[in-house]
Amino acid sequence: MVGKKVAAGRTTASAEKDVVVLLIGMRINHFWAVHHWVPVFLAMPRMLRELQKAPERGLLSHVLLTASPRTYYVVQYWESKEKLYAYAHSPEMFHHRAWAIVNRKEKAGRTRQHVGLWHEAYVVPEGSYESIYADMPAFGLAAAHGQVPVAARGRYAKERFAHRSGESADA
């Protein structure tokens, strides 16, 4: 986050309506099987670059994370589940080709459990999420949807959960 402007004080994400979150990652099961896991490791940055060049595809923001020396993942925020699905199934996008390779290897019996793949997708209904950031640049949900002073959504988590599109904090 070097170079990102810090928002002083407490802020919250200015997300409206439902929020679409995709967690996607890999686990290196055998470090010595470099030729199996390096292509997987390099595929995600390629997909993210592809999506950054085509904002109409619907990726709003992402955060690259590591859970351990073996496990790497990305938290992605999408405009809609329809756009996420459309990207995943679009023959001209890299994800489609990468997944076809995985499927071919699996069908041919060439997967040897050297690298694990996973994803979880969530559509979080409005009223089922809240956030708070203290002296932070826009991050996570706020990077995807913008950030506002916490008072705009409520001082307490309970109030932020209760926020609905088009309602002011005074309502």
Secondary structure in CASP SS format (residue, H / E / C, confidence):
PFRMAT SS
TARGET T0000
AUTHOR 0000-0000-0000
METHOD secondary structure of the structure
MODEL  1
M C 1.00
V C 1.00
G C 1.00
K C 1.00
K C 1.00
V C 1.00
A E 1.00
A E 1.00
G E 1.00
R E 1.00
T E 1.00
T E 1.00
A E 1.00
S C 1.00
A C 1.00
E C 1.00
K C 1.00
D C 1.00
V E 1.00
V E 1.00
V E 1.00
L E 1.00
L E 1.00
I E 1.00
G E 1.00
M E 1.00
R E 1.00
I E 1.00
N C 1.00
H C 1.00
F C 1.00
W C 1.00
A C 1.00
V H 1.00
H H 1.00
H H 1.00
W H 1.00
V H 1.00
P H 1.00
V H 1.00
F H 1.00
L H 1.00
A H 1.00
M H 1.00
P H 1.00
R H 1.00
M H 1.00
L H 1.00
R H 1.00
E H 1.00
L H 1.00
Q H 1.00
K C 1.00
A C 1.00
P H 1.00
E H 1.00
R H 1.00
G C 1.00
L E 1.00
L E 1.00
S E 1.00
H E 1.00
V E 1.00
L E 1.00
L E 1.00
T E 1.00
A C 1.00
S C 1.00
P C 1.00
R C 1.00
T E 1.00
Y E 1.00
Y E 1.00
V E 1.00
V E 1.00
Q E 1.00
Y E 1.00
W E 1.00
E C 1.00
S C 1.00
K H 1.00
E H 1.00
K H 1.00
L H 1.00
Y H 1.00
A H 1.00
Y H 1.00
A H 1.00
H H 1.00
S C 1.00
P C 1.00
E C 1.00
M C 1.00
F H 1.00
H H 1.00
H H 1.00
R H 1.00
A H 1.00
W H 1.00
A H 1.00
I H 1.00
V H 1.00
N H 1.00
R H 1.00
K H 1.00
E H 1.00
K H 1.00
A C 1.00
G C 1.00
R C 1.00
T C 1.00
R C 1.00
Q C 1.00
H C 1.00
V E 1.00
G E 1.00
L E 1.00
W E 1.00
H E 1.00
E E 1.00
A E 1.00
Y E 1.00
V E 1.00
V E 1.00
P C 1.00
E C 1.00
G C 1.00
S C 1.00
Y C 1.00
E C 1.00
S C 1.00
I C 1.00
Y E 1.00
A E 1.00
D E 1.00
M E 1.00
P C 1.00
A C 1.00
F C 1.00
G C 1.00
L H 1.00
A H 1.00
A H 1.00
A H 1.00
H H 1.00
G C 1.00
Q E 1.00
V E 1.00
P E 1.00
V H 1.00
A H 1.00
A H 1.00
R C 1.00
G C 1.00
R C 1.00
Y C 1.00
A H 1.00
K H 1.00
E H 1.00
R H 1.00
F H 1.00
A H 1.00
H C 1.00
R C 1.00
S C 1.00
G C 1.00
E C 1.00
S C 1.00
A C 1.00
D C 1.00
A C 1.00
END
